[in-house]
């Protein structure tokens, strides 16, 4: 699939997906939504990809739904269908990637853009970036997974406040509330992201994929289920080439060279 509104670039195991509609602050139109779904599914399958970076071109990360584009569909447009066919598959595809997904939060993330950011495994933010659940400003409810991820990040009461008041959260405040992992100056953003991708591109990718699955399931599971998952995934990991390499490197007092298998 040739992308009109995304940049899809792989280098040394790092896939960078850049939303590329800077004139509209990388707002989602129909085409970009389906391109993103395709790109995320491709990232899951591509063995050359060890870590994924999501970011936006220009000043913004993503401003959510392009309302001008939505108006073109006319007054009879079904928002439920749009969520079902565009945004839900996007978030599901993102969460299904068995590799680290890092949000390079270069600017504002609003609405579905905010949802996309907080659905990532890690957020490295520019100090000029911000997050805002803007849905209520146009009389809508949270979508694209924000009703799931937001209370898990900030707690139910703070999530209610942010969702019902459309309060803009600065990068510094997001750091304090545990919504992002690191905040740096705009000039330091690329290097900060690179430090993370350099690590994950050489990490035991299979084990990290299992860790992701375990952590995702922990909120809906009891202790016995999680203990069973640990047993199952540890059995698989113990038979991996990365485990053998990790043990050998420890014994030989050298850095391991993981292959992600």
Buried (B, 14 or more C-beta within 10 A) or exposed (E): EEBEBBEBEBEEBBBBBBBBBBEBBBBBBBBBBBBBBBBBBBBBEEEEBBBBBBBBBBBBBBBBBBEEBBEEEEEEEEBEEBBEBBBBBBBBBBBBBBBBBBBBBBBBBBBBBBBBBBBBBBBBBBBBBBBBBBBBEEEEEBBBBBBBBBBEBBEEEBBEEBBEEBBBBBBBBBBEBEBBBBBBEEEBBBEBBBEBBBEBBBBBBBBBBBBBBBEEEEEEBEEEEBEEBEEEBEEEBEEBEBBEBBEEBEEEEEEBEBBBE
